[in-house]
């Protein structure tokens, strides 16, 4: 949040690419936990 407010991402050529990569990683981890939960808890 501090980086976005200070304009760090706007100053870069690739813009918000790093934020998008972190978001993709977060959703990947979220999906992995869903499958882990299903396999070990429900089955």
C-alpha positions in Angstrom: 0.0 0.0 0.0 2.9 2.4 0.8 4.5 1.6 -2.5 1.3 2.2 -4.5 0.7 5.5 -2.6 4.2 6.7 -3.2 4.0 6.1 -7.0 6.6 3.4 -7.1 4.6 1.2 -9.5 3.6 4.1 -11.7 7.2 5.1 -12.2 8.2 1.7 -13.5 7.9 0.7 -17.2 6.0 -2.6 -16.4 3.6 -0.8 -14.0 1.8 -3.2 -11.8 3.3 -6.4 -13.1 4.8 -7.4 -9.7 1.4 -6.8 -8.0 -0.2 -9.1 -10.6 2.4 -11.8 -10.0 1.8 -11.7 -6.3 -1.9 -11.9 -6.8 -1.5 -15.0 -9.1 0.7 -16.7 -6.6 -1.8 -15.9 -3.8 -4.7 -17.5 -5.7 -2.5 -20.5 -6.6 -1.8 -21.1 -2.9 -5.5 -20.6 -2.1 -6.4 -23.3 -4.6 -3.7 -25.7 -3.3 -5.1 -25.3 0.2 -8.7 -26.1 -1.0 -7.4 -29.4 -2.5 -5.3 -30.2 0.6 -8.4 -29.6 2.8 -10.6 -31.8 0.6 -8.1 -34.7 0.4 -7.0 -34.8 4.1 -10.2 -33.7 5.9 -13.2 -34.8 3.8 -11.9 -38.0 2.3 
